[in-house]
């Protein structure tokens, strides 16, 4: 089984956090943050192609009861726009990842920007995906 290159997106209305991983290494790395400014699809296409991504994982928001929210529908509509760019798209639950990301950044005791939270949140989502789907025992 060959390894896959994965790009993960934490889609927001202002910014999209981007993380990458290779299933052989199984470590998600925050890559960058893409501003939602009308050029985001072109920027994401460049990243997805540049990373040679076999798979795009998209953080899937739900409320605390596990129900869809307005943000869930926004993410679903956005993912539809990527269907011609990405070879394969899967959703990964993203409950509380932005909170976890911010807590982790605070613990480093260094300054950070909102974009750093988004990129790290994407890495946490991707790490969850890797652990659930690419465990060595599979």
C-alpha positions, 0 to 999 in steps of 0.5 A: 500500500503506497502512502497518500498525500493529504491536504486538510482544510478548516473552512471558515467564512473569513479564513481557511486553515490548511494542513498537510500530511503523508499517510506514511509518516502520519503527522499532520503539519499546519501549512498556511492560512488562505484568506477568503477574498474571492481568490481562495479557490485558486489558492487552494487549487495551487496548494492541492496540486502543489502538494500532490494531494490524493485526498482532501479532508475537510473539517465538518462542523456540528453543534455540541448535540452533533447536529448540522449548523449554518456553518455545516451547510457553508462547509458543504457548499464550499466543498462542492466547489472543490470537487473538480480540483480534489481527487477525493474529498472526505469530511472529518468531525471538527468539534472543538478543534479551534478551541484546542488549537487556541489553547495549544498556541496559548501554552507556547507563550508566544504571540500568535495570529488568528490565522495560526489558530486556523492552520493548527485547527486544520492540523488537529482535524487531520491528525484525528483523521489519520489516527482514525483511518490510517492506524498501523494495525489497519 
